[in-house]
């Protein structure tokens, strides 16, 4: 499948390299290709410069947001939640029309220090806002409740644990569930929460997720819904 | 232990009857004793009138918030999150000073319809607000992430699943963990998130919890943190 991953950070890299390894035709999109390639220092999260990463991942081509949007049959928003709408605008509403648009972003806002707050919360969510801004795209919110390594390799955490899916379009959710199964997610661990409004729940889970990180000392964990 | 449970709804009833059954000296507090006893119809959640409930639970005495606050060595806030500060004010700051104050409430706001939003969120939490309003109380946020039946009887959900604890006072948290163990919570399933600010995470989990209720069709579920 032709897949465009928007965002060259840790999440975009994990998703694009895993999808390419699974045999998909994957490009990774950025705002300014030359600027992304000219970065010489690790980012503030300690990730290596993109050009260095790409030397080991030549199966993932770097394109502008617009060229990436044109390439993808499925488009993945892996940009920071605060810039996602601008990135998708740059990818092009025409390019997104009719396509499955997977949103894995969170609107973490570090401007007031740590722990971060959310810039969209409670009466709205990023997933809903993206769906409203791009009504012809078929938005599916998923994978935003865990670290990037677990997203693409759930066996990193032993046993059963869950991933959530939310969106309006049933066919789009089936496409996404298929990709999740390719990553290694078991059917029983893919929890379909219903419409895109349920993105509020998965986005608002982030503060608990961050508290757990502080307690556990690593982000290698996930939650499982245990039924009575 | 002398325990005052504030709030005569489903959560207050479950906690007070369970604590009384464990041998504690339990009172349940309400704003207006006569008004609470005069209710003749089930509440909007379908719970029987309080007087009818109390006929089967005579080991739990009904008192005003102030008298309940004076009685309890431990005070439990099981009132609706929107009225909790007023209820605690009525219980009396002097009565709460130095005591363990267990907050199990959520600020669900149904005024804009369903699903509800939260009236305190993101940059604050009810747990923090209670601690600020009653600085001499030793506030511990816990149990607000599940239904009342599971709170007091975790074996209702099979296997391992978790309860969260947040608060500034280590001794108060130990007292609360002891009560949780009496309810049946295993040590390994009591996750101490740190200070009261972590109440944000457990309160903001509610929208996900509500979405899961819609999917599962019952509120008999809980989450487990699975570590890598």
Interface residues (C-beta under 8 A of the other chain):
Chain A: X112 X115 X117 X118 X121 X122 X123 X150 X156 X157 X158 X159 X160 X161 X164 X166 X191 X192 X193 X194 X197 X198 X200 X201 X202 X204 X205 X206 X207 X208 X209 X210 X211 X212 X214 X215 X216 X218 X220 X221 X222 X223 X224 X225 X226 X227 X228
Chain B: X112 X115 X117 X118 X121 X122 X123 X150 X156 X157 X158 X159 X160 X161 X164 X166 X191 X192 X193 X194 X197 X198 X200 X201 X202 X204 X205 X206 X207 X208 X209 X210 X211 X212 X214 X215 X216 X218 X220 X221 X222 X223 X224 X225 X226 X227 X228
